[in-house]
Amino acid sequence: MKQSTILNSALRTFAFVIIAKILIALREIALAAEYGAGKIIDAYNVALTVSTWLPIMFAAAAGAALVPELVRARTSSSGDATDSRFVSELNAAITLMAATMCAITVLAAAAAPLFLTETSDGSLALIRRMMLALAPFSGATLVFYYLSMRLQSAGSFSYTIIEAVPALLLSVLIYFASDPEGFATLAGGTIVGGFIQVAALLAMLSWIGARGAGFSFHFSSPRWRLVLGGIGAMAIGQVVLSASLPIDQYYAVQTGEGTAAVLGYANRLIGIGTSVGTLVLARALLPALAGLARSDPAEGWRQAKLWAAASFGIGACGLAIGWPLAEWVTRTVFERGAFGPEETRQVAQLLRLGMLQLPFYFGGVACVQWLAVNGRFKTVAAIACATLAAKMAILIPAWPALGAEGIVLSTTGMYVFAFSAQIVAFFVAARPQDTERSPHD
């Protein structure tokens, strides 16, 4: 696949991501205007983080191993039967995992008093209620990410728009049918939106004629042997790395009432910027580099190197533009209703500190994709483990002194360390001669 083909895929994905992020931004505007930075938003942020943590980890871990294998299955000489059987077995495995995710969220709600010891009784009870309510959303999110991988491996990227469905539905409910407490609106809108997402992606798979419908619990496809090792190694790394999300929420709740809400607003603005770039790059590059790793490793490595440099530059430009505009963006997006000037100042300060991560976060995307498609899963997992250790080394002394600012700076430091390690691995462990020699660590 040539550079122009990757660029075309990236541009199409970019258009879909922009639409989705605009719709998600409407949710943030509605949340800020209706609820400000109160206890209900604290509870919603914590519960949403807990309920989606494992599905997000699965998407990052399994996608890096599963999408390239689905691409190979689609283009291999073994025929459609192998591909269809593997997907049917994946359907069964994902169904079991989705039920497990729901159960884990329920258990997390029961265990919340053991961890949120400094939280007031009223806030703790609200957090537990919200976690129990969002348990079904955890399973739906897992299924959504799995179906997204199947569409991605087939070269279809329009599913990105569907990611905004829960946000869009929640915005409509807040503006037109919000309950006084906010609990039913937030929980109900999120859950219903999640199930609409799943239904929409199933329809898209049917529309493109994707095979493998049905369920098989035999798990005898030969492709499992090739995939499970990669998923296992990546899962270890993702569990460790994605632990930064609940860690941040824990420290934010311990900092004081409203801190988790302020941090959540800042993270959502940062996430709009990072995900526009990383979702576009990752979704366009992963299937493209998977094909090149099989057919032309030297060209694939050259493309990955080119895109790593370009994405680092894009991140640096985003930082230069976003830093002076942080307060204006925060005010424009959030400052209305219950969200006042003081909340704007707090969120803008965290936003500036969070934007320092942009060049390093962007720059590492292409490096990780190339490592993954060449089976360097253990390398990626080891980097993730070291990265979380670097975050904690910053967070532990920074949080008592800086509070929420220390939490954000620890995440920025985490991505600086991660990019440094990814660059070393990219040039040392993933040169074309290495990828030709062995597809796995």
Order of alpha helices (4+ residues) and beta strands (2+ residues): alpha-alpha-alpha-alpha-alpha-alpha-alpha-alpha-alpha-alpha-alpha-alpha-alpha-alpha-alpha-alpha
